[in-house]
Amino acid sequence: MSDLSYPQAIIMGAIQGISELFPVSSLAHSILIPAVIGGSWAKNMSVSTPESPYLAFIVGLHVATALALLLFFRREWISIIGGFFVSVRTRSITTGPQRTAWLLIVGTIPVGLAGLLLEHTFRTVFGQPQVTAIFLSLNGIVLFAGDRFRRRTNAVTPESAADQTNSHATGGETSGDSAVSRLSYRRGLAIGSTQVLALLPGISRSGIAILGGMAAGLTHREAARFSFLLATPVILAAGLLKLPDLFGPLGAGIQGQVLAGSAASFICAFVAVAFLDRYFRTRTLTPFALYCIAAGVISFLWISFR
């Protein structure tokens, strides 16, 4: 793994920062891109082998991505964290930020427990390139079907159209936050639980959570913002939990590459979330769904028959 070059680290860091937030599965890209390119890329970058040094590299990228999310949603997080402590002190939940804080806690518990218990097993069993390609295509099919179903069963009424217009005019924060805070805890738990599926390489954490939010009645943008808020503590905790690996044998000789890749991941993640926050005001998951289907099929065929 010490053969990992700086160009490789920067390229994979940039791809991680984008694909972690785009509903296209960052883990799938971390597995498939080295496998498709082959050579030293495939040799140096494998997540399926136990104690893979490549995982230590990915840890740094995850922490950088989470920090980018924290920076972009810094106002929301200040409000949410403040609301949490006030609710604990007063033993009551009366405001939107207070309720959102507890929705995030409830929604994070399932994936947190599943990650601790199943992450290693899922990665080693399902982290083979061909299996990942199949799951990536399946991710695209689920995104496409879910998006089409949501659009057909939730036609825009004059009232909801007015709400969306007001959301666009104000930047959407008030409308989106109030919509999220009105979710029941049962629905918050259900949306958070969908993230467990992202333990399967190829299934997008943000994509599946967005679909869950849309099924609960949120708009594309509201669901996307909630999925990013849900993902932040999960990504950050997963990264910090394994951060000591970077200072042990697994991280030997790659600290510089980790820093370079993490810088690229941070920048690209910040740009990606800013883009998506505007994109989902008026657009849908369909382009991402078609990309996943095509990328999964092409990757599978390339790896299988080259």
MOZI-V461550 format. One record per run of one state. SS is the DSSP state (hx for helix, st for strand, lp for the rest). FROM is the first residue (numbers start at 0). TO is the last residue. Records with the same first field share a line. If there is no record, write none. Layout:
BEGIN
SS = FROM-TO / FROM-TO
END
This chain:
BEGIN
lp = 0-4 / 19-24 / 37-38 / 44-51 / 72-72 / 90-94 / 126-127 / 153-156 / 170-171 / 181-183 / 199-203 / 215-218 / 247-247 / 251-253 / 279-284 / 305-305
hx = 5-18 / 25-36 / 39-43 / 52-71 / 73-89 / 95-125 / 128-152 / 157-169 / 172-180 / 184-198 / 204-214 / 219-246 / 248-250 / 254-278 / 285-304
END
